Amino acid sequence: MSFQEEAMKKYIVGMTLILCLIFPVSSFSGQPTDIVKGNLDKVLDVLRDPSLKAESARKAKKDKMRHISQEMFDFTELSKRSLGRNWSKFNPDQQKEFVGLYKSLLEDAYADKIMLYAEVKIVFSKEVALTEKTVEVQSTALTKSGEIPIHYRVIMKDSVWRVYDIVIEGISLIDNYRAQFKEILVNKPPESLLETLRKKVEKA
């Protein structure tokens, strides 16, 4: 299994749990938590929309999911942290392309899976300040097979909280991808990674 397939598999599992919340439950309230939950409620609206039930409406539903993800996630911050120190190796045009490709790849993957997922309950527990502008919103997914801790890491930019990382059962989305990207960029230039992502997006 390639680095993208392995990383994407983990991401799909996590995003499916995170975004397809048929019965979200909130036992804690705070501004970052409210923002995260508010975006999840929008997902519910899409999933419950009668006009989007037909197979012919699949594309429209996926487009709505992508729109929600753009509001919920800070893909630029996610991209910078996923590349780590390698971000500086990309020139401005390459950085912009990387953010777009990375975003497209992730969005398309979870949009396909999310519409097939079963019911799951989410309980929000607490918020933990990481820095002055970052907070970890902690929650637990209650599934038939057990409890799965899901922590959303959010950052404040322009007076808005957005998700920049997700930690599922102790595994960080950013850390997972950073390791994969780093392996490629050790001996190859940024263009090589961009080309790999371009091919993945074309096949999606």
N, C-alpha and C positions, 0 to 999 in steps of 0.2 A: 504494500500500500504506500503511495507517494506521500510526501509531507503534506500536500494540500488535502488529499483525501482523508488522512488521519486527523488532521486539525479540523477539517470541515465536519467530520463525523461527530467529534466532541462538541463542536459549536452547535450543530443542528439539534443534538439532544438537549443541550442547555437552552437554546433559544425556543425550542418547542415548549419546554416546561415554563419558561419565563413569559412568553407572549400569549400562549393559548390558555388563558385562565378562565375556565367556565364558571367557577365559583370562588372568586377571590374573597378572602376574609381579612379584615384589618383589625388588629388588636392594639395597634400603635399608630399614632399620628404625629407627623412633623412635616415641615415644608418639603424636604427632599423626598420623604416617603409619599406625601400627597402627590408630588409631581410624577413619581414612578407609577403609583397606583392610577393616577388620572390617565396616563397613556395606556395602561393595561385595560382600563374601562373602555377606551376608544376601540381597542381590539375586540372587545365583547360586542360592541355595537356593530362592527363589521361582520362578525361571525353570526350574529343573530338577525342580520338584515335579510328579510324574505326575498328581496329583489336580487340578492346575490347567491341564492341557493343553487340555481341551475348551473350545470357544467359550462354553459355558454358564458356565464358571468365570472368564470375563473380568473380571467385576465384582469377584469375590473377589481376583483377582490384582492388580487396580488398587488395591484397598483395602490390600493388603499392601505395595504399592509406596509408597503414601502414608504408611503407618506408618513405613516405613524412612526416608523423607525427613524425617519429623518428628524422628527420632532423630539423623539426620545433619546437618541444617541448623538454624541459628539464624535463623529467619525474622524475628524481631523486629529483630535486628541488621542483617540483610539489608535490611529495610524502611527502617530509620533511615538507613542509608548510601545507599540508592537515592534517597531523598528529599533527603538532604543537609540544607542549611539550611531547606528547606521543611518538614521534619518538625515544627518548632516552630509552624508555621502551623495545624497540625491540633490540635484539642482532644483530650483523652484518649479520648473515645468515637470520634472520627474516626480516631485513631491505631490503636485496637484493630480497627476495621472495616477499615482499610487493610491491616493485617497479615493479617487473615483472607482478604480478597479476593485480595490479591497471592499468598498462599500457595496458595489454591484454584486460581487461574488457572495458576500454574506447575506445580503437581502434576498437574492434569488433562492438561495439554499433554504432559508427558513420559511420563505413564503410558500414554497412547494410543500414542506412538511407540516406546517402549522395547521393547514386546513384538514388534515387527516387525524389530528391528535385527539385522544380521549379526554375525559374530564379530570381535572386536578384542582385541589384547593391550595391556596397560598395564605399563610399567616405571617404578617409582618410583626417583628418583635421589637427591634430597637435601631437607633442610629448611633454610629460611632464616628466621631470626628477624627479624620486622618491628618489633615492640615487645615489651615485657615479657610481654604476654599474647596476642600474635598471631604466627602462624607461617605461612609459605608452604610447603606440601608440593608439591614439583615432581615431575612425572611426564611421560611421553611415551606417546601412543597410537600403536601400530604398526599401520597400516592398509595395505591393498593399494596405495593410491595414495601412501603416504609416511608420514612421521612428523609427529604433531601434538602440540606441547607443551601440556600441561594442568596448570595450577597451582591447587591448592586453598588458599584462604586460610582459616585456622581461628582461632578465638578461644577462650580459656579462660574459662568462666563456671561458677561453682559446682563447680569441680574437674573439669569436663568439656570436652573439645575438640569444637567443632562448626564446620561450614563456614559462612562468612558471605559468601564471594565465590568466583568461579571465573574464572580468566583463561585463555582459549583462544586460542592463536596471538596473544598480546599484547592481546586484547580482553577487558576486564573486564565481567562481567555487571552489576555495580553501576554502573559508569561508563556503560554503554550505556543502562540504564534511567533513570539520573539525568538524562541529557540529554533523554530523551523526556518524563519527568515535568516537568522544569523548563520545557520549552517550553509545556506546558499551563498551568502554575501562574504563569507570568509575568503573564498578564492575567485569569486565572480563579481563583475560590476553590477550596479543597480539595474542597468538595462536588461540583464539576464533575468532578474526577478520579475521585472515588469513584463517581459515577454512571456514568462510562465503564467502570470496572472491574466494576460491578454487571451492566451489560449484557453484558460479555464473559463473565462467570461464568455468567450465565443461559443463554447460547448454548452453552456448553461441554458 
